[in-house]
């Protein structure tokens, strides 16, 4: 468990990497553009220069963007595989989307509606499907977003590392009650979760 990497960190790292490069190039290109506008304006440089055949420039603008694109791909691929490779010891919860609520079924048959109760520091796999139309489960705190489609079984997983409550919602317009299709992930201690699982009346 100690060597388990939270996919949240991988997603955020990829996001910051791409945004960082984008801002660096935004400012760099803007500064170069301003310099060229001033340095090579018509009054100072009436005859334009022809740079075709400059192998150094052509090599640079082929290899540098290629390297950056590959680096972004590697970062994004690591984030993607982190979200898809579920730990073997993950706790599994079946998720059924319906108009307009979420049903969560635990291994012992216990059910909750619009609330996921999970123990802290335990990887959780969500087996997602729909009972009717297309829905989409979005848990921003854990970077989880997965469509729920009738007749199709898919999954997502997350690692809750901090006790607390985390909001989730449906992000696929599914009808008049779409805005009400929200819920909470309740992350509790292992002892509190075990006690809840053994109760007969639910949380």
TANORFEN-V306357 format. One record per residue. N is the residue number from 1. RES is the residue in one letter. OMEGA is omega as a letter, one per 30 degrees, with the letter a starting at -180 (none if undefined). NEAR is the number of other ideal C-beta (glycine too) atoms within 12 Angstrom. Layout:
# TANORFEN-V306357
N_RES_OMEGA_NEAR + N_RES_OMEGA_NEAR
This chain:
# TANORFEN-V306357
1_X_a_15 + 2_X_a_6 + 3_X_l_6 + 4_X_a_23 + 5_X_l_22 + 6_X_a_29 + 7_X_l_35 + 8_X_a_27 + 9_X_a_22 + 10_X_l_27 + 11_X_a_30 + 12_X_l_23 + 13_X_l_24 + 14_X_l_28 + 15_X_a_19 + 16_X_l_17 + 17_X_a_23 + 18_X_l_23 + 19_X_l_16 + 20_X_l_19 + 21_X_a_23 + 22_X_l_16 + 23_X_l_14 + 24_X_a_15 + 25_X_l_19 + 26_X_a_14 + 27_X_a_14 + 28_X_a_15 + 29_X_l_15 + 30_X_l_14 + 31_X_l_15 + 32_X_l_15 + 33_X_l_15 + 34_X_l_14 + 35_X_a_13 + 36_X_l_16 + 37_X_a_15 + 38_X_a_14 + 39_X_a_15 + 40_X_l_18 + 41_X_a_13 + 42_X_a_11 + 43_X_a_9 + 44_X_a_12 + 45_X_a_13 + 46_X_a_9 + 47_X_a_8 + 48_X_l_12 + 49_X_l_13 + 50_X_a_8 + 51_X_l_13 + 52_X_a_9 + 53_X_l_9 + 54_X_a_12 + 55_X_a_12 + 56_X_l_12 + 57_X_a_15 + 58_X_l_14 + 59_X_a_13 + 60_X_a_15 + 61_X_l_15 + 62_X_a_14 + 63_X_a_15 + 64_X_l_18 + 65_X_l_16 + 66_X_l_14 + 67_X_a_16 + 68_X_l_22 + 69_X_l_16 + 70_X_l_14 + 71_X_l_20 + 72_X_l_25 + 73_X_a_17 + 74_X_l_19 + 75_X_l_27 + 76_X_l_21 + 77_X_l_18 + 78_X_l_23 + 79_X_a_28 + 80_X_a_17 + 81_X_l_17 + 82_X_l_31 + 83_X_a_33 + 84_X_a_20 + 85_X_a_21 + 86_X_l_24 + 87_X_a_23 + 88_X_a_12 + 89_X_a_15 + 90_X_l_26 + 91_X_a_32 + 92_X_l_25 + 93_X_l_37 + 94_X_a_29 + 95_X_l_43 + 96_X_l_28 + 97_X_l_42 + 98_X_l_25 + 99_X_g_25 + 100_X_l_27 + 101_X_l_31 + 102_X_l_39 + 103_X_a_32 + 104_X_a_36 + 105_X_a_21 + 106_X_a_30 + 107_X_a_16 + 108_X_l_16 + 109_X_a_13 + 110_X_a_24 + 111_X_l_22 + 112_X_l_29 + 113_X_l_23 + 114_X_l_28 + 115_X_l_29 + 116_X_l_43 + 117_X_a_37 + 118_X_l_43 + 119_X_a_29 + 120_X_l_26 + 121_X_l_24 + 122_X_l_28 + 123_X_a_31 + 124_X_l_40 + 125_X_l_32 + 126_X_l_39 + 127_X_a_28 + 128_X_l_39 + 129_X_a_27 + 130_X_l_31 + 131_X_a_22 + 132_X_a_22 + 133_X_l_24 + 134_X_l_27 + 135_X_l_40 + 136_X_a_28 + 137_X_a_43 + 138_X_l_30 + 139_X_a_37 + 140_X_a_19 + 141_X_a_27 + 142_X_l_35 + 143_X_a_28 + 144_X_l_37 + 145_X_a_26 + 146_X_l_34 + 147_X_l_26 + 148_X_a_38 + 149_X_l_22 + 150_X_l_20 + 151_X_l_12 + 152_X_l_16 + 153_X_l_19 + 154_X_a_29 + 155_X_l_26 + 156_X_l_35 + 157_X_l_36 + 158_X_a_43 + 159_X_l_36 + 160_X_a_34 + 161_X_a_24 + 162_X_l_19 + 163_X_l_21 + 164_X_l_17 + 165_X_a_19 + 166_X_a_31 + 167_X_l_21 + 168_X_a_36 + 169_X_l_30 + 170_X_a_36 + 171_X_l_23 + 172_X_a_25 + 173_X_a_17 + 174_X_l_30 + 175_X_a_19 + 176_X_a_11 + 177_X_a_17 + 178_X_a_21 + 179_X_a_13 + 180_X_a_16 + 181_X_a_32 + 182_X_l_25 + 183_X_a_29 + 184_X_l_24 + 185_X_a_38 + 186_X_l_27 + 187_X_a_29 + 188_X_l_28 + 189_X_l_20 + 190_X_l_19 + 191_X_l_13 + 192_X_l_19 + 193_X_l_28 + 194_X_l_17 + 195_X_a_14 + 196_X_a_25 + 197_X_a_24 + 198_X_l_15 + 199_X_a_16 + 200_X_a_10 + 201_X_l_8 + 202_X_a_16 + 203_X_none_24
